[in-house]
Amino acid sequence: MKCPYCSNKDMGKIGRKKYFCSNCFSEIVVSSNKFKVISLNEKGIAKVVKTCSISD
Ligand SMILES: [Zn+2]
């Protein structure tokens, strides 16, 4: 599993369908056939920064 946002290959699994990238500090949530990349902004509010389909 590679980070869909920064391509870092060293991602930590934090839940059944959740991963955390320690390189770009994003949370990646896998839902059906899509990834959602969630980032915290400077106010600590989670924001979806990228959605992409799982193809490879
Ligand atoms: Zn990343």
N, CA, C, O and the ligand as a Tripos MOL2 file, in Angstrom:
@<TRIPOS>MOLECULE
protein
  225   223    57     0     0
PROTEIN
NO_CHARGES

@<TRIPOS>ATOM
      1 N           0.8550   -1.1990    0.0000 N.3       1 MET1
      2 CA          0.0000    0.0000    0.0000 C.3       1 MET1
      3 C           0.8840    1.2400    0.0000 C.2       1 MET1
      4 O           1.7560    1.4060    0.8530 O.2       1 MET1
      5 N           0.6410    2.0940   -0.9650 N.am      2 LYS2
      6 CA          1.4290    3.2990   -1.1750 C.3       2 LYS2
      7 C           0.5240    4.4990   -0.9340 C.2       2 LYS2
      8 O          -0.6630    4.4590   -1.2580 O.2       2 LYS2
      9 N           1.0740    5.5560   -0.3730 N.am      3 CYS3
     10 CA          0.2800    6.7570   -0.1450 C.3       3 CYS3
     11 C          -0.1630    7.3510   -1.4850 C.2       3 CYS3
     12 O           0.6810    7.6560   -2.3280 O.2       3 CYS3
     13 N          -1.4780    7.5200   -1.6970 N.am      4 PRO4
     14 CA         -1.9360    8.0790   -2.9790 C.3       4 PRO4
     15 C          -1.6260    9.5670   -3.1220 C.2       4 PRO4
     16 O          -1.7800   10.1430   -4.1990 O.2       4 PRO4
     17 N          -1.1900   10.1750   -2.0330 N.am      5 TYR5
     18 CA         -0.9410   11.6060   -2.0730 C.3       5 TYR5
     19 C           0.5260   11.9270   -2.3490 C.2       5 TYR5
     20 O           0.8310   12.7700   -3.1940 O.2       5 TYR5
     21 N           1.4320   11.2580   -1.6410 N.am      6 CYS6
     22 CA          2.8530   11.5740   -1.8020 C.3       6 CYS6
     23 C           3.6950   10.3770   -2.2490 C.2       6 CYS6
     24 O           4.9120   10.4860   -2.4010 O.2       6 CYS6
     25 N           3.0350    9.2370   -2.4570 N.am      7 SER7
     26 CA          3.7120    8.0200   -2.9280 C.3       7 SER7
     27 C           4.6880    7.4010   -1.9310 C.2       7 SER7
     28 O           5.4970    6.5500   -2.3010 O.2       7 SER7
     29 N           4.6180    7.8170   -0.6890 N.am      8 ASN8
     30 CA          5.4250    7.1910    0.3440 C.3       8 ASN8
     31 C           4.9630    5.7420    0.5290 C.2       8 ASN8
     32 O           3.7640    5.4670    0.5700 O.2       8 ASN8
     33 N           5.9100    4.8330    0.6380 N.am      9 LYS9
     34 CA          5.5400    3.4220    0.7440 C.3       9 LYS9
     35 C           5.4580    2.9240    2.1730 C.2       9 LYS9
     36 O           5.0560    1.7860    2.4160 O.2       9 LYS9
     37 N           5.8330    3.7640    3.1110 N.am     10 ASP10
     38 CA          5.8630    3.3370    4.4950 C.3      10 ASP10
     39 C           4.6610    3.8810    5.2640 C.2      10 ASP10
     40 O           4.7760    4.8310    6.0390 O.2      10 ASP10
     41 N           3.5140    3.2600    5.0340 N.am     11 MET11
     42 CA          2.3030    3.7310    5.6750 C.3      11 MET11
     43 C           1.9180    2.8490    6.8460 C.2      11 MET11
     44 O           2.0880    1.6300    6.8130 O.2      11 MET11
     45 N           1.3980    3.4860    7.8790 N.am     12 GLY12
     46 CA          0.9690    2.7240    9.0400 C.3      12 GLY12
     47 C          -0.5150    2.4530    8.9730 C.2      12 GLY12
     48 O          -1.2970    3.3050    8.5490 O.2      12 GLY12
     49 N          -0.9030    1.2520    9.3960 N.am     13 LYS13
     50 CA         -2.3200    0.9100    9.4110 C.3      13 LYS13
     51 C          -2.8870    1.3220   10.7670 C.2      13 LYS13
     52 O          -2.3630    0.9330   11.8110 O.2      13 LYS13
     53 N          -3.9610    2.1110   10.7430 N.am     14 ILE14
     54 CA         -4.5250    2.5790   12.0130 C.3      14 ILE14
     55 C          -5.9410    2.0760   12.2350 C.2      14 ILE14
     56 O          -6.5470    2.3460   13.2720 O.2      14 ILE14
     57 N          -6.4530    1.3640   11.2860 N.am     15 GLY15
     58 CA         -7.8040    0.8250   11.4270 C.3      15 GLY15
     59 C          -8.0490   -0.1810   10.3310 C.2      15 GLY15
     60 O          -7.1840   -0.4240    9.4900 O.2      15 GLY15
     61 N          -9.2360   -0.7670   10.3420 N.am     16 ARG16
     62 CA         -9.5510   -1.7930    9.3650 C.3      16 ARG16
     63 C          -9.4010   -1.2880    7.9320 C.2      16 ARG16
     64 O          -8.8930   -1.9970    7.0630 O.2      16 ARG16
     65 N          -9.8470   -0.0610    7.6990 N.am     17 LYS17
     66 CA         -9.7450    0.5230    6.3600 C.3      17 LYS17
     67 C          -9.1070    1.8970    6.4060 C.2      17 LYS17
     68 O          -9.4110    2.7650    5.5880 O.2      17 LYS17
     69 N          -8.2180    2.0860    7.3720 N.am     18 LYS18
     70 CA         -7.5900    3.3910    7.5300 C.3      18 LYS18
     71 C          -6.0930    3.2410    7.6260 C.2      18 LYS18
     72 O          -5.5800    2.3350    8.2830 O.2      18 LYS18
     73 N          -5.4090    4.1340    6.9690 N.am     19 TYR19
     74 CA         -3.9560    4.1540    7.0040 C.3      19 TYR19
     75 C          -3.4950    5.5650    7.3170 C.2      19 TYR19
     76 O          -4.1950    6.5440    7.0570 O.2      19 TYR19
     77 N          -2.3000    5.6430    7.8810 N.am     20 PHE20
     78 CA         -1.7540    6.9570    8.1630 C.3      20 PHE20
     79 C          -0.3790    7.0810    7.5160 C.2      20 PHE20
     80 O           0.4760    6.2080    7.6690 O.2      20 PHE20
     81 N          -0.1830    8.1690    6.7990 N.am     21 CYS21
     82 CA          1.0950    8.4130    6.1620 C.3      21 CYS21
     83 C           1.8840    9.3850    7.0290 C.2      21 CYS21
     84 O           1.4650   10.5210    7.2490 O.2      21 CYS21
     85 N           3.0270    8.9240    7.5160 N.am     22 SER22
     86 CA          3.8380    9.7750    8.3870 C.3      22 SER22
     87 C           4.7010   10.7400    7.5880 C.2      22 SER22
     88 O           5.3920   11.5790    8.1670 O.2      22 SER22
     89 N           4.6680   10.6310    6.2900 N.am     23 ASN23
     90 CA          5.4390   11.5420    5.4450 C.3      23 ASN23
     91 C           4.6610   12.8350    5.1670 C.2      23 ASN23
     92 O           5.2110   13.9290    5.2960 O.2      23 ASN23
     93 N           3.3930   12.7130    4.7880 N.am     24 CYS24
     94 CA          2.5920   13.9170    4.5140 C.3      24 CYS24
     95 C           1.5150   14.1360    5.5760 C.2      24 CYS24
     96 O           0.6720   15.0220    5.4340 O.2      24 CYS24
     97 N           1.5430   13.3240    6.6480 N.am     25 PHE25
     98 CA          0.5960   13.4420    7.7600 C.3      25 PHE25
     99 C          -0.8530   13.4270    7.3180 C.2      25 PHE25
    100 O          -1.6830   14.1980    7.7990 O.2      25 PHE25
    101 N          -1.1310   12.5330    6.3940 N.am     26 SER26
    102 CA         -2.4970   12.3790    5.9300 C.3      26 SER26
    103 C          -3.0490   11.0290    6.3700 C.2      26 SER26
    104 O          -2.3210   10.0580    6.5710 O.2      26 SER26
    105 N          -4.3580   11.0180    6.5070 N.am     27 GLU27
    106 CA         -5.0360    9.7790    6.8060 C.3      27 GLU27
    107 C          -5.6720    9.3040    5.5070 C.2      27 GLU27
    108 O          -6.3060   10.0890    4.8010 O.2      27 GLU27
    109 N          -5.5090    8.0400    5.1930 N.am     28 ILE28
    110 CA         -6.0840    7.5100    3.9710 C.3      28 ILE28
    111 C          -7.1760    6.5160    4.3570 C.2      28 ILE28
    112 O          -6.9290    5.5320    5.0560 O.2      28 ILE28
    113 N          -8.3800    6.7960    3.8880 N.am     29 VAL29
    114 CA         -9.5120    5.9380    4.1880 C.3      29 VAL29
    115 C          -9.9070    5.2180    2.9090 C.2      29 VAL29
    116 O         -10.1150    5.8400    1.8670 O.2      29 VAL29
    117 N         -10.0080    3.9020    3.0050 N.am     30 VAL30
    118 CA        -10.3980    3.1090    1.8550 C.3      30 VAL30
    119 C         -11.8860    2.8240    1.9590 C.2      30 VAL30
    120 O         -12.3480    2.2380    2.9390 O.2      30 VAL30
    121 N         -12.6370    3.2420    0.9430 N.am     31 SER31
    122 CA        -14.0670    2.9560    0.9400 C.3      31 SER31
    123 C         -14.4730    2.4250   -0.4230 C.2      31 SER31
    124 O         -14.2250    3.0630   -1.4460 O.2      31 SER31
    125 N         -15.0850    1.2810   -0.4320 N.am     32 SER32
    126 CA        -15.4170    0.5120   -1.6400 C.3      32 SER32
    127 C         -14.2460    0.5120   -2.6100 C.2      32 SER32
    128 O         -13.2600   -0.1810   -2.3560 O.2      32 SER32
    129 N         -14.3050    1.2440   -3.6940 N.am     33 ASN33
    130 CA        -13.1980    1.2040   -4.6570 C.3      33 ASN33
    131 C         -12.4610    2.5380   -4.7540 C.2      33 ASN33
    132 O         -11.8650    2.8700   -5.7790 O.2      33 ASN33
    133 N         -12.5220    3.2930   -3.6470 N.am     34 LYS34
    134 CA        -11.8660    4.6000   -3.6640 C.3      34 LYS34
    135 C         -11.0080    4.8590   -2.4420 C.2      34 LYS34
    136 O         -11.2470    4.3160   -1.3640 O.2      34 LYS34
    137 N         -10.0140    5.6920   -2.6330 N.am     35 PHE35
    138 CA         -9.2260    6.2090   -1.5230 C.3      35 PHE35
    139 C          -9.7080    7.6160   -1.2360 C.2      35 PHE35
    140 O         -10.0560    8.3680   -2.1460 O.2      35 PHE35
    141 N          -9.7230    7.9570    0.0360 N.am     36 LYS36
    142 CA         -9.9260    9.3560    0.3940 C.3      36 LYS36
    143 C          -8.7180    9.7670    1.2090 C.2      36 LYS36
    144 O          -8.3780    9.1090    2.1920 O.2      36 LYS36
    145 N          -8.0720   10.8400    0.8150 N.am     37 VAL37
    146 CA         -6.9280   11.3580    1.5650 C.3      37 VAL37
    147 C          -7.4300   12.5110    2.4160 C.2      37 VAL37
    148 O          -7.9490   13.5020    1.9030 O.2      37 VAL37
    149 N          -7.2690   12.3660    3.7240 N.am     38 ILE38
    150 CA         -7.7670   13.3810    4.6400 C.3      38 ILE38
    151 C          -6.5980   14.0140    5.3770 C.2      38 ILE38
    152 O          -5.7520   13.3260    5.9470 O.2      38 ILE38
    153 N          -6.5720   15.3230    5.3500 N.am     39 SER39
    154 CA         -5.4960   16.0680    5.9760 C.3      39 SER39
    155 C          -6.0710   16.9920    7.0380 C.2      39 SER39
    156 O          -7.2090   17.4470    6.9220 O.2      39 SER39
    157 N          -5.2930   17.2670    8.0620 N.am     40 LEU40
    158 CA         -5.7340   18.2430    9.0560 C.3      40 LEU40
    159 C          -5.1680   19.5990    8.6890 C.2      40 LEU40
    160 O          -3.9770   19.7210    8.4000 O.2      40 LEU40
    161 N          -6.0120   20.6190    8.6960 N.am     41 ASN41
    162 CA         -5.4940   21.9520    8.4000 C.3      41 ASN41
    163 C          -4.9460   22.5930    9.6700 C.2      41 ASN41
    164 O          -4.9040   21.9530   10.7200 O.2      41 ASN41
    165 N          -4.5330   23.8310    9.5800 N.am     42 GLU42
    166 CA         -3.8920   24.4850   10.7220 C.3      42 GLU42
    167 C          -4.8320   24.6780   11.9130 C.2      42 GLU42
    168 O          -4.3770   24.9040   13.0340 O.2      42 GLU42
    169 N          -6.1430   24.5880   11.6700 N.am     43 LYS43
    170 CA         -7.1030   24.6850   12.7720 C.3      43 LYS43
    171 C          -7.4720   23.3090   13.3230 C.2      43 LYS43
    172 O          -8.2950   23.1850   14.2300 O.2      43 LYS43
    173 N          -6.8540   22.2950   12.7620 N.am     44 GLY44
    174 CA         -7.1310   20.9470   13.2400 C.3      44 GLY44
    175 C          -8.3930   20.3490   12.6630 C.2      44 GLY44
    176 O          -8.9110   19.3550   13.1730 O.2      44 GLY44
    177 N          -8.8890   20.9560   11.5960 N.am     45 ILE45
    178 CA        -10.1140   20.4610   10.9670 C.3      45 ILE45
    179 C          -9.7620   19.5250    9.8240 C.2      45 ILE45
    180 O          -8.9700   19.8670    8.9460 O.2      45 ILE45
    181 N         -10.3520   18.3520    9.8440 N.am     46 ALA46
    182 CA        -10.0760   17.3670    8.8010 C.3      46 ALA46
    183 C         -10.7250   17.7820    7.4910 C.2      46 ALA46
    184 O         -11.8690   18.2360    7.4550 O.2      46 ALA46
    185 N          -9.9790   17.6180    6.4390 N.am     47 LYS47
    186 CA        -10.4560   18.0200    5.1350 C.3      47 LYS47
    187 C         -10.0410   16.9620    4.1150 C.2      47 LYS47
    188 O          -8.9050   16.4880    4.1350 O.2      47 LYS47
    189 N         -10.9470   16.6000    3.2380 N.am     48 VAL48
    190 CA        -10.5990   15.6590    2.1860 C.3      48 VAL48
    191 C          -9.8040   16.4100    1.1260 C.2      48 VAL48
    192 O         -10.3150   17.3400    0.5020 O.2      48 VAL48
    193 N          -8.5670   16.0100    0.9260 N.am     49 VAL49
    194 CA         -7.7250   16.7280   -0.0240 C.3      49 VAL49
    195 C          -7.6260   16.0160   -1.3730 C.2      49 VAL49
    196 O          -7.2470   16.6140   -2.3800 O.2      49 VAL49
    197 N          -7.9700   14.7380   -1.3720 N.am     50 LYS50
    198 CA         -7.8780   14.0180   -2.6320 C.3      50 LYS50
    199 C          -8.7400   12.7670   -2.5750 C.2      50 LYS50
    200 O          -8.8030   12.0860   -1.5520 O.2      50 LYS50
    201 N          -9.3950   12.4780   -3.6720 N.am     51 THR51
    202 CA        -10.1360   11.2310   -3.7890 C.3      51 THR51
    203 C          -9.6800   10.5810   -5.0830 C.2      51 THR51
    204 O          -9.6270   11.2400   -6.1220 O.2      51 THR51
    205 N          -9.3580    9.3220   -5.0340 N.am     52 CYS52
    206 CA         -8.9910    8.6610   -6.2760 C.3      52 CYS52
    207 C          -9.4460    7.2210   -6.2390 C.2      52 CYS52
    208 O          -9.5750    6.6260   -5.1690 O.2      52 CYS52
    209 N          -9.6840    6.6710   -7.3920 N.am     53 SER53
    210 CA        -10.1510    5.2970   -7.4420 C.3      53 SER53
    211 C          -8.9770    4.3390   -7.3520 C.2      53 SER53
    212 O          -7.8630    4.6600   -7.7660 O.2      53 SER53
    213 N          -9.2350    3.1770   -6.8150 N.am     54 ILE54
    214 CA         -8.2040    2.1570   -6.6740 C.3      54 ILE54
    215 C          -8.1280    1.3760   -7.9790 C.2      54 ILE54
    216 O          -9.0400    0.6260   -8.3290 O.2      54 ILE54
    217 N          -7.0450    1.5630   -8.6770 N.am     55 SER55
    218 CA         -6.9070    0.8130   -9.9200 C.3      55 SER55
    219 C          -5.6280   -0.0040   -9.9270 C.2      55 SER55
    220 O          -5.5830   -1.0810  -10.5210 O.2      55 SER55
    221 N          -4.5990    0.4920   -9.2790 N.am     56 ASP56
    222 CA         -3.3520   -0.2870   -9.2630 C.3      56 ASP56
    223 C          -2.7600   -0.4100   -7.8600 C.2      56 ASP56
    224 O          -1.7150   -1.0350   -7.6840 O.2      56 ASP56
    225 ZN          1.7030   10.5950    2.1060 Zn       57 ZN57
@<TRIPOS>BOND
     1     1     2 1
     2     2     3 1
     3     3     4 2
     4     3     5 am
     5     5     6 1
     6     6     7 1
     7     7     8 2
     8     7     9 am
     9     9    10 1
    10    10    11 1
    11    11    12 2
    12    11    13 am
    13    13    14 1
    14    14    15 1
    15    15    16 2
    16    15    17 am
    17    17    18 1
    18    18    19 1
    19    19    20 2
    20    19    21 am
    21    21    22 1
    22    22    23 1
    23    23    24 2
    24    23    25 am
    25    25    26 1
    26    26    27 1
    27    27    28 2
    28    27    29 am
    29    29    30 1
    30    30    31 1
    31    31    32 2
    32    31    33 am
    33    33    34 1
    34    34    35 1
    35    35    36 2
    36    35    37 am
    37    37    38 1
    38    38    39 1
    39    39    40 2
    40    39    41 am
    41    41    42 1
    42    42    43 1
    43    43    44 2
    44    43    45 am
    45    45    46 1
    46    46    47 1
    47    47    48 2
    48    47    49 am
    49    49    50 1
    50    50    51 1
    51    51    52 2
    52    51    53 am
    53    53    54 1
    54    54    55 1
    55    55    56 2
    56    55    57 am
    57    57    58 1
    58    58    59 1
    59    59    60 2
    60    59    61 am
    61    61    62 1
    62    62    63 1
    63    63    64 2
    64    63    65 am
    65    65    66 1
    66    66    67 1
    67    67    68 2
    68    67    69 am
    69    69    70 1
    70    70    71 1
    71    71    72 2
    72    71    73 am
    73    73    74 1
    74    74    75 1
    75    75    76 2
    76    75    77 am
    77    77    78 1
    78    78    79 1
    79    79    80 2
    80    79    81 am
    81    81    82 1
    82    82    83 1
    83    83    84 2
    84    83    85 am
    85    85    86 1
    86    86    87 1
    87    87    88 2
    88    87    89 am
    89    89    90 1
    90    90    91 1
    91    91    92 2
    92    91    93 am
    93    93    94 1
    94    94    95 1
    95    95    96 2
    96    95    97 am
    97    97    98 1
    98    98    99 1
    99    99   100 2
   100    99   101 am
   101   101   102 1
   102   102   103 1
   103   103   104 2
   104   103   105 am
   105   105   106 1
   106   106   107 1
   107   107   108 2
   108   107   109 am
   109   109   110 1
   110   110   111 1
   111   111   112 2
   112   111   113 am
   113   113   114 1
   114   114   115 1
   115   115   116 2
   116   115   117 am
   117   117   118 1
   118   118   119 1
   119   119   120 2
   120   119   121 am
   121   121   122 1
   122   122   123 1
   123   123   124 2
   124   123   125 am
   125   125   126 1
   126   126   127 1
   127   127   128 2
   128   127   129 am
   129   129   130 1
   130   130   131 1
   131   131   132 2
   132   131   133 am
   133   133   134 1
   134   134   135 1
   135   135   136 2
   136   135   137 am
   137   137   138 1
   138   138   139 1
   139   139   140 2
   140   139   141 am
   141   141   142 1
   142   142   143 1
   143   143   144 2
   144   143   145 am
   145   145   146 1
   146   146   147 1
   147   147   148 2
   148   147   149 am
   149   149   150 1
   150   150   151 1
   151   151   152 2
   152   151   153 am
   153   153   154 1
   154   154   155 1
   155   155   156 2
   156   155   157 am
   157   157   158 1
   158   158   159 1
   159   159   160 2
   160   159   161 am
   161   161   162 1
   162   162   163 1
   163   163   164 2
   164   163   165 am
   165   165   166 1
   166   166   167 1
   167   167   168 2
   168   167   169 am
   169   169   170 1
   170   170   171 1
   171   171   172 2
   172   171   173 am
   173   173   174 1
   174   174   175 1
   175   175   176 2
   176   175   177 am
   177   177   178 1
   178   178   179 1
   179   179   180 2
   180   179   181 am
   181   181   182 1
   182   182   183 1
   183   183   184 2
   184   183   185 am
   185   185   186 1
   186   186   187 1
   187   187   188 2
   188   187   189 am
   189   189   190 1
   190   190   191 1
   191   191   192 2
   192   191   193 am
   193   193   194 1
   194   194   195 1
   195   195   196 2
   196   195   197 am
   197   197   198 1
   198   198   199 1
   199   199   200 2
   200   199   201 am
   201   201   202 1
   202   202   203 1
   203   203   204 2
   204   203   205 am
   205   205   206 1
   206   206   207 1
   207   207   208 2
   208   207   209 am
   209   209   210 1
   210   210   211 1
   211   211   212 2
   212   211   213 am
   213   213   214 1
   214   214   215 1
   215   215   216 2
   216   215   217 am
   217   217   218 1
   218   218   219 1
   219   219   220 2
   220   219   221 am
   221   221   222 1
   222   222   223 1
   223   223   224 2
@<TRIPOS>SUBSTRUCTURE
     1 MET1         2 RESIDUE 1 A MET
     2 LYS2         6 RESIDUE 1 A LYS
     3 CYS3        10 RESIDUE 1 A CYS
     4 PRO4        14 RESIDUE 1 A PRO
     5 TYR5        18 RESIDUE 1 A TYR
     6 CYS6        22 RESIDUE 1 A CYS
     7 SER7        26 RESIDUE 1 A SER
     8 ASN8        30 RESIDUE 1 A ASN
     9 LYS9        34 RESIDUE 1 A LYS
    10 ASP10       38 RESIDUE 1 A ASP
    11 MET11       42 RESIDUE 1 A MET
    12 GLY12       46 RESIDUE 1 A GLY
    13 LYS13       50 RESIDUE 1 A LYS
    14 ILE14       54 RESIDUE 1 A ILE
    15 GLY15       58 RESIDUE 1 A GLY
    16 ARG16       62 RESIDUE 1 A ARG
    17 LYS17       66 RESIDUE 1 A LYS
    18 LYS18       70 RESIDUE 1 A LYS
    19 TYR19       74 RESIDUE 1 A TYR
    20 PHE20       78 RESIDUE 1 A PHE
    21 CYS21       82 RESIDUE 1 A CYS
    22 SER22       86 RESIDUE 1 A SER
    23 ASN23       90 RESIDUE 1 A ASN
    24 CYS24       94 RESIDUE 1 A CYS
    25 PHE25       98 RESIDUE 1 A PHE
    26 SER26      102 RESIDUE 1 A SER
    27 GLU27      106 RESIDUE 1 A GLU
    28 ILE28      110 RESIDUE 1 A ILE
    29 VAL29      114 RESIDUE 1 A VAL
    30 VAL30      118 RESIDUE 1 A VAL
    31 SER31      122 RESIDUE 1 A SER
    32 SER32      126 RESIDUE 1 A SER
    33 ASN33      130 RESIDUE 1 A ASN
    34 LYS34      134 RESIDUE 1 A LYS
    35 PHE35      138 RESIDUE 1 A PHE
    36 LYS36      142 RESIDUE 1 A LYS
    37 VAL37      146 RESIDUE 1 A VAL
    38 ILE38      150 RESIDUE 1 A ILE
    39 SER39      154 RESIDUE 1 A SER
    40 LEU40      158 RESIDUE 1 A LEU
    41 ASN41      162 RESIDUE 1 A ASN
    42 GLU42      166 RESIDUE 1 A GLU
    43 LYS43      170 RESIDUE 1 A LYS
    44 GLY44      174 RESIDUE 1 A GLY
    45 ILE45      178 RESIDUE 1 A ILE
    46 ALA46      182 RESIDUE 1 A ALA
    47 LYS47      186 RESIDUE 1 A LYS
    48 VAL48      190 RESIDUE 1 A VAL
    49 VAL49      194 RESIDUE 1 A VAL
    50 LYS50      198 RESIDUE 1 A LYS
    51 THR51      202 RESIDUE 1 A THR
    52 CYS52      206 RESIDUE 1 A CYS
    53 SER53      210 RESIDUE 1 A SER
    54 ILE54      214 RESIDUE 1 A ILE
    55 SER55      218 RESIDUE 1 A SER
    56 ASP56      222 RESIDUE 1 A ASP
    57 ZN57       225 GROUP 0 **** ****
